Amino acid sequence: MLKSEKLIAQLQERFDPAIAGSHTIAYVFNLTGEEGGIWLLQVSNGACQFVPQKELPQDPRIPCYITIDTRDLEIILDGRMTAMTATLAGMLAIKGDMNLAMLLVPMLFESRVNSSKNTAKVQA
C-alpha cells in the first residue's frame, strides 16, 4: 500500500458525518511527494468516498482542490500541526472555494479519534 493510500485511509476514518450533514460536495486531494496520488472526495448525505484518480480532474463542478505533500499530511494527521497552520505556512494549498475548504477542518482534520485520545490522556 502506498503512503498516500494509508493517509487517505486515515482521513476516511476521521470523517465526521455530523459535520458533513446533508452537504453534497466534491473535493480533489492531490498528495504530492513520495508515494503521492490523487483522490476525488465525494461527500453526500453524511457519507464520504475517496475515489483514486489517474490525473487531476479538470471538472468545473469540483469547487475545491487541496494540494499537500504526503510528509506534511502525515504531520497533520499525527497531530504535530493543524491544517490551518499548514495552510498559513504554505504547506497545504487550496484552490477554489475557501469556505468549502474550511468545512474540511472539522469534517476530516479535527479527528474524533484525536479527541478521544486527548480525553484519555486527561483522565489518566
PyMOL CGO cylinders between C-alpha atoms (Angstrom):
from pymol import cmd
from pymol.cgo import CYLINDER

trace = [
    CYLINDER, 0.00, 0.00, 0.00, 1.34, 3.41, -0.99, 0.3, 1, 1, 1, 1, 1, 1,
    CYLINDER, 1.34, 3.41, -0.99, 1.97, 6.05, 1.68, 0.3, 1, 1, 1, 1, 1, 1,
    CYLINDER, 1.97, 6.05, 1.68, -0.74, 8.25, 0.17, 0.3, 1, 1, 1, 1, 1, 1,
    CYLINDER, -0.74, 8.25, 0.17, -3.23, 5.35, 0.33, 0.3, 1, 1, 1, 1, 1, 1,
    CYLINDER, -3.23, 5.35, 0.33, -2.54, 4.94, 4.05, 0.3, 1, 1, 1, 1, 1, 1,
    CYLINDER, -2.54, 4.94, 4.05, -3.03, 8.67, 4.63, 0.3, 1, 1, 1, 1, 1, 1,
    CYLINDER, -3.03, 8.67, 4.63, -6.30, 8.69, 2.69, 0.3, 1, 1, 1, 1, 1, 1,
    CYLINDER, -6.30, 8.69, 2.69, -7.46, 5.70, 4.76, 0.3, 1, 1, 1, 1, 1, 1,
    CYLINDER, -7.46, 5.70, 4.76, -6.72, 7.73, 7.91, 0.3, 1, 1, 1, 1, 1, 1,
    CYLINDER, -6.72, 7.73, 7.91, -8.75, 10.65, 6.56, 0.3, 1, 1, 1, 1, 1, 1,
    CYLINDER, -8.75, 10.65, 6.56, -11.60, 8.25, 5.80, 0.3, 1, 1, 1, 1, 1, 1,
    CYLINDER, -11.60, 8.25, 5.80, -11.50, 7.00, 9.42, 0.3, 1, 1, 1, 1, 1, 1,
    CYLINDER, -11.50, 7.00, 9.42, -11.58, 10.58, 10.73, 0.3, 1, 1, 1, 1, 1, 1,
    CYLINDER, -11.58, 10.58, 10.73, -14.60, 11.59, 8.66, 0.3, 1, 1, 1, 1, 1, 1,
    CYLINDER, -14.60, 11.59, 8.66, -17.32, 13.11, 10.85, 0.3, 1, 1, 1, 1, 1, 1,
    CYLINDER, -17.32, 13.11, 10.85, -20.74, 12.56, 9.27, 0.3, 1, 1, 1, 1, 1, 1,
    CYLINDER, -20.74, 12.56, 9.27, -22.37, 15.01, 11.71, 0.3, 1, 1, 1, 1, 1, 1,
    CYLINDER, -22.37, 15.01, 11.71, -20.26, 17.84, 10.25, 0.3, 1, 1, 1, 1, 1, 1,
    CYLINDER, -20.26, 17.84, 10.25, -20.94, 16.72, 6.68, 0.3, 1, 1, 1, 1, 1, 1,
    CYLINDER, -20.94, 16.72, 6.68, -24.67, 16.76, 7.35, 0.3, 1, 1, 1, 1, 1, 1,
    CYLINDER, -24.67, 16.76, 7.35, -26.70, 16.96, 4.16, 0.3, 1, 1, 1, 1, 1, 1,
    CYLINDER, -26.70, 16.96, 4.16, -23.94, 18.64, 2.13, 0.3, 1, 1, 1, 1, 1, 1,
    CYLINDER, -23.94, 18.64, 2.13, -23.17, 17.30, -1.33, 0.3, 1, 1, 1, 1, 1, 1,
    CYLINDER, -23.17, 17.30, -1.33, -19.64, 18.42, -2.20, 0.3, 1, 1, 1, 1, 1, 1,
    CYLINDER, -19.64, 18.42, -2.20, -16.70, 17.17, -4.25, 0.3, 1, 1, 1, 1, 1, 1,
    CYLINDER, -16.70, 17.17, -4.25, -13.07, 17.88, -3.42, 0.3, 1, 1, 1, 1, 1, 1,
    CYLINDER, -13.07, 17.88, -3.42, -9.82, 16.86, -5.08, 0.3, 1, 1, 1, 1, 1, 1,
    CYLINDER, -9.82, 16.86, -5.08, -6.92, 15.81, -2.86, 0.3, 1, 1, 1, 1, 1, 1,
    CYLINDER, -6.92, 15.81, -2.86, -3.60, 15.98, -4.69, 0.3, 1, 1, 1, 1, 1, 1,
    CYLINDER, -3.60, 15.98, -4.69, -0.98, 14.31, -2.48, 0.3, 1, 1, 1, 1, 1, 1,
    CYLINDER, -0.98, 14.31, -2.48, 2.44, 15.15, -3.84, 0.3, 1, 1, 1, 1, 1, 1,
    CYLINDER, 2.44, 15.15, -3.84, 5.88, 13.85, -2.95, 0.3, 1, 1, 1, 1, 1, 1,
    CYLINDER, 5.88, 13.85, -2.95, 6.90, 10.35, -2.00, 0.3, 1, 1, 1, 1, 1, 1,
    CYLINDER, 6.90, 10.35, -2.00, 4.25, 7.80, -2.98, 0.3, 1, 1, 1, 1, 1, 1,
    CYLINDER, 4.25, 7.80, -2.98, 1.70, 10.51, -3.71, 0.3, 1, 1, 1, 1, 1, 1,
    CYLINDER, 1.70, 10.51, -3.71, -1.60, 10.19, -5.51, 0.3, 1, 1, 1, 1, 1, 1,
    CYLINDER, -1.60, 10.19, -5.51, -4.79, 11.96, -6.48, 0.3, 1, 1, 1, 1, 1, 1,
    CYLINDER, -4.79, 11.96, -6.48, -8.23, 11.33, -4.98, 0.3, 1, 1, 1, 1, 1, 1,
    CYLINDER, -8.23, 11.33, -4.98, -11.68, 12.69, -5.60, 0.3, 1, 1, 1, 1, 1, 1,
    CYLINDER, -11.68, 12.69, -5.60, -13.50, 13.05, -2.29, 0.3, 1, 1, 1, 1, 1, 1,
    CYLINDER, -13.50, 13.05, -2.29, -17.26, 12.83, -2.70, 0.3, 1, 1, 1, 1, 1, 1,
    CYLINDER, -17.26, 12.83, -2.70, -19.32, 13.92, 0.31, 0.3, 1, 1, 1, 1, 1, 1,
    CYLINDER, -19.32, 13.92, 0.31, -23.05, 13.30, 0.16, 0.3, 1, 1, 1, 1, 1, 1,
    CYLINDER, -23.05, 13.30, 0.16, -25.75, 12.95, 2.82, 0.3, 1, 1, 1, 1, 1, 1,
    CYLINDER, -25.75, 12.95, 2.82, -23.41, 12.30, 5.74, 0.3, 1, 1, 1, 1, 1, 1,
    CYLINDER, -23.41, 12.30, 5.74, -21.12, 9.85, 3.94, 0.3, 1, 1, 1, 1, 1, 1,
    CYLINDER, -21.12, 9.85, 3.94, -17.84, 10.17, 2.10, 0.3, 1, 1, 1, 1, 1, 1,
    CYLINDER, -17.84, 10.17, 2.10, -15.95, 8.24, -0.50, 0.3, 1, 1, 1, 1, 1, 1,
    CYLINDER, -15.95, 8.24, -0.50, -12.38, 8.74, -1.71, 0.3, 1, 1, 1, 1, 1, 1,
    CYLINDER, -12.38, 8.74, -1.71, -12.02, 7.67, -5.34, 0.3, 1, 1, 1, 1, 1, 1,
    CYLINDER, -12.02, 7.67, -5.34, -8.48, 7.30, -6.77, 0.3, 1, 1, 1, 1, 1, 1,
    CYLINDER, -8.48, 7.30, -6.77, -7.78, 9.29, -9.93, 0.3, 1, 1, 1, 1, 1, 1,
    CYLINDER, -7.78, 9.29, -9.93, -5.13, 8.77, -12.61, 0.3, 1, 1, 1, 1, 1, 1,
    CYLINDER, -5.13, 8.77, -12.61, -4.77, 12.54, -13.19, 0.3, 1, 1, 1, 1, 1, 1,
    CYLINDER, -4.77, 12.54, -13.19, -6.07, 15.80, -11.78, 0.3, 1, 1, 1, 1, 1, 1,
    CYLINDER, -6.07, 15.80, -11.78, -9.74, 16.15, -12.75, 0.3, 1, 1, 1, 1, 1, 1,
    CYLINDER, -9.74, 16.15, -12.75, -10.42, 19.36, -14.65, 0.3, 1, 1, 1, 1, 1, 1,
    CYLINDER, -10.42, 19.36, -14.65, -14.12, 19.46, -13.90, 0.3, 1, 1, 1, 1, 1, 1,
    CYLINDER, -14.12, 19.46, -13.90, -15.56, 22.96, -13.26, 0.3, 1, 1, 1, 1, 1, 1,
    CYLINDER, -15.56, 22.96, -13.26, -18.19, 21.36, -10.97, 0.3, 1, 1, 1, 1, 1, 1,
    CYLINDER, -18.19, 21.36, -10.97, -15.43, 20.50, -8.44, 0.3, 1, 1, 1, 1, 1, 1,
    CYLINDER, -15.43, 20.50, -8.44, -15.27, 23.62, -6.27, 0.3, 1, 1, 1, 1, 1, 1,
    CYLINDER, -15.27, 23.62, -6.27, -12.19, 22.88, -4.16, 0.3, 1, 1, 1, 1, 1, 1,
    CYLINDER, -12.19, 22.88, -4.16, -8.73, 21.40, -4.79, 0.3, 1, 1, 1, 1, 1, 1,
    CYLINDER, -8.73, 21.40, -4.79, -6.35, 20.58, -1.91, 0.3, 1, 1, 1, 1, 1, 1,
    CYLINDER, -6.35, 20.58, -1.91, -2.64, 20.01, -2.59, 0.3, 1, 1, 1, 1, 1, 1,
    CYLINDER, -2.64, 20.01, -2.59, -0.26, 18.81, 0.10, 0.3, 1, 1, 1, 1, 1, 1,
    CYLINDER, -0.26, 18.81, 0.10, 2.92, 16.75, 0.31, 0.3, 1, 1, 1, 1, 1, 1,
    CYLINDER, 2.92, 16.75, 0.31, 2.50, 13.31, 1.87, 0.3, 1, 1, 1, 1, 1, 1,
    CYLINDER, 2.50, 13.31, 1.87, 5.04, 14.16, 4.60, 0.3, 1, 1, 1, 1, 1, 1,
    CYLINDER, 5.04, 14.16, 4.60, 3.12, 17.31, 5.54, 0.3, 1, 1, 1, 1, 1, 1,
    CYLINDER, 3.12, 17.31, 5.54, -0.21, 15.48, 5.66, 0.3, 1, 1, 1, 1, 1, 1,
    CYLINDER, -0.21, 15.48, 5.66, 1.40, 12.88, 7.89, 0.3, 1, 1, 1, 1, 1, 1,
    CYLINDER, 1.40, 12.88, 7.89, 2.49, 15.67, 10.27, 0.3, 1, 1, 1, 1, 1, 1,
    CYLINDER, 2.49, 15.67, 10.27, -1.08, 16.99, 10.42, 0.3, 1, 1, 1, 1, 1, 1,
    CYLINDER, -1.08, 16.99, 10.42, -2.61, 13.56, 10.98, 0.3, 1, 1, 1, 1, 1, 1,
    CYLINDER, -2.61, 13.56, 10.98, -0.05, 12.83, 13.72, 0.3, 1, 1, 1, 1, 1, 1,
    CYLINDER, -0.05, 12.83, 13.72, -1.26, 15.97, 15.50, 0.3, 1, 1, 1, 1, 1, 1,
    CYLINDER, -1.26, 15.97, 15.50, 2.07, 17.80, 15.25, 0.3, 1, 1, 1, 1, 1, 1,
    CYLINDER, 2.07, 17.80, 15.25, 0.48, 20.63, 13.24, 0.3, 1, 1, 1, 1, 1, 1,
    CYLINDER, 0.48, 20.63, 13.24, -3.03, 21.79, 12.46, 0.3, 1, 1, 1, 1, 1, 1,
    CYLINDER, -3.03, 21.79, 12.46, -4.40, 22.03, 8.94, 0.3, 1, 1, 1, 1, 1, 1,
    CYLINDER, -4.40, 22.03, 8.94, -4.86, 25.77, 9.48, 0.3, 1, 1, 1, 1, 1, 1,
    CYLINDER, -4.86, 25.77, 9.48, -1.21, 26.24, 10.45, 0.3, 1, 1, 1, 1, 1, 1,
    CYLINDER, -1.21, 26.24, 10.45, -0.11, 24.16, 7.45, 0.3, 1, 1, 1, 1, 1, 1,
    CYLINDER, -0.11, 24.16, 7.45, -2.19, 26.38, 5.17, 0.3, 1, 1, 1, 1, 1, 1,
    CYLINDER, -2.19, 26.38, 5.17, -0.73, 29.56, 6.63, 0.3, 1, 1, 1, 1, 1, 1,
    CYLINDER, -0.73, 29.56, 6.63, 2.78, 28.11, 6.30, 0.3, 1, 1, 1, 1, 1, 1,
    CYLINDER, 2.78, 28.11, 6.30, 2.18, 27.33, 2.62, 0.3, 1, 1, 1, 1, 1, 1,
    CYLINDER, 2.18, 27.33, 2.62, 2.38, 23.55, 3.16, 0.3, 1, 1, 1, 1, 1, 1,
    CYLINDER, 2.38, 23.55, 3.16, -1.28, 22.97, 2.29, 0.3, 1, 1, 1, 1, 1, 1,
    CYLINDER, -1.28, 22.97, 2.29, -2.54, 24.76, -0.82, 0.3, 1, 1, 1, 1, 1, 1,
    CYLINDER, -2.54, 24.76, -0.82, -6.20, 25.42, -1.53, 0.3, 1, 1, 1, 1, 1, 1,
    CYLINDER, -6.20, 25.42, -1.53, -7.55, 26.28, -4.96, 0.3, 1, 1, 1, 1, 1, 1,
    CYLINDER, -7.55, 26.28, -4.96, -11.20, 27.21, -5.21, 0.3, 1, 1, 1, 1, 1, 1,
    CYLINDER, -11.20, 27.21, -5.21, -13.88, 27.81, -2.59, 0.3, 1, 1, 1, 1, 1, 1,
    CYLINDER, -13.88, 27.81, -2.59, -12.22, 28.67, 0.75, 0.3, 1, 1, 1, 1, 1, 1,
    CYLINDER, -12.22, 28.67, 0.75, -15.48, 28.21, 2.67, 0.3, 1, 1, 1, 1, 1, 1,
    CYLINDER, -15.48, 28.21, 2.67, -15.72, 24.62, 1.49, 0.3, 1, 1, 1, 1, 1, 1,
    CYLINDER, -15.72, 24.62, 1.49, -12.06, 24.09, 2.36, 0.3, 1, 1, 1, 1, 1, 1,
    CYLINDER, -12.06, 24.09, 2.36, -12.77, 25.39, 5.88, 0.3, 1, 1, 1, 1, 1, 1,
    CYLINDER, -12.77, 25.39, 5.88, -15.54, 22.80, 6.20, 0.3, 1, 1, 1, 1, 1, 1,
    CYLINDER, -15.54, 22.80, 6.20, -12.88, 20.09, 5.81, 0.3, 1, 1, 1, 1, 1, 1,
    CYLINDER, -12.88, 20.09, 5.81, -11.17, 21.11, 9.05, 0.3, 1, 1, 1, 1, 1, 1,
    CYLINDER, -11.17, 21.11, 9.05, -13.87, 19.80, 11.42, 0.3, 1, 1, 1, 1, 1, 1,
    CYLINDER, -13.87, 19.80, 11.42, -15.01, 17.13, 8.94, 0.3, 1, 1, 1, 1, 1, 1,
    CYLINDER, -15.01, 17.13, 8.94, -11.61, 15.43, 8.46, 0.3, 1, 1, 1, 1, 1, 1,
    CYLINDER, -11.61, 15.43, 8.46, -8.80, 17.09, 10.37, 0.3, 1, 1, 1, 1, 1, 1,
    CYLINDER, -8.80, 17.09, 10.37, -10.26, 17.67, 13.83, 0.3, 1, 1, 1, 1, 1, 1,
    CYLINDER, -10.26, 17.67, 13.83, -10.50, 13.99, 14.40, 0.3, 1, 1, 1, 1, 1, 1,
    CYLINDER, -10.50, 13.99, 14.40, -12.87, 12.37, 16.82, 0.3, 1, 1, 1, 1, 1, 1,
    CYLINDER, -12.87, 12.37, 16.82, -10.02, 9.86, 17.21, 0.3, 1, 1, 1, 1, 1, 1,
    CYLINDER, -10.02, 9.86, 17.21, -7.70, 12.62, 18.45, 0.3, 1, 1, 1, 1, 1, 1,
    CYLINDER, -7.70, 12.62, 18.45, -10.41, 13.94, 20.77, 0.3, 1, 1, 1, 1, 1, 1,
    CYLINDER, -10.41, 13.94, 20.77, -10.80, 10.55, 22.43, 0.3, 1, 1, 1, 1, 1, 1,
    CYLINDER, -10.80, 10.55, 22.43, -7.02, 10.19, 22.78, 0.3, 1, 1, 1, 1, 1, 1,
    CYLINDER, -7.02, 10.19, 22.78, -6.80, 13.63, 24.38, 0.3, 1, 1, 1, 1, 1, 1,
    CYLINDER, -6.80, 13.63, 24.38, -9.64, 12.77, 26.76, 0.3, 1, 1, 1, 1, 1, 1,
    CYLINDER, -9.64, 12.77, 26.76, -7.89, 9.55, 27.74, 0.3, 1, 1, 1, 1, 1, 1,
    CYLINDER, -7.89, 9.55, 27.74, -4.68, 11.44, 28.49, 0.3, 1, 1, 1, 1, 1, 1,
    CYLINDER, -4.68, 11.44, 28.49, -6.51, 13.95, 30.69, 0.3, 1, 1, 1, 1, 1, 1,
    CYLINDER, -6.51, 13.95, 30.69, -8.27, 11.19, 32.62, 0.3, 1, 1, 1, 1, 1, 1,
    CYLINDER, -8.27, 11.19, 32.62, -5.09, 9.13, 33.12, 0.3, 1, 1, 1, 1, 1, 1,
]
cmd.load_cgo(trace, "trace")
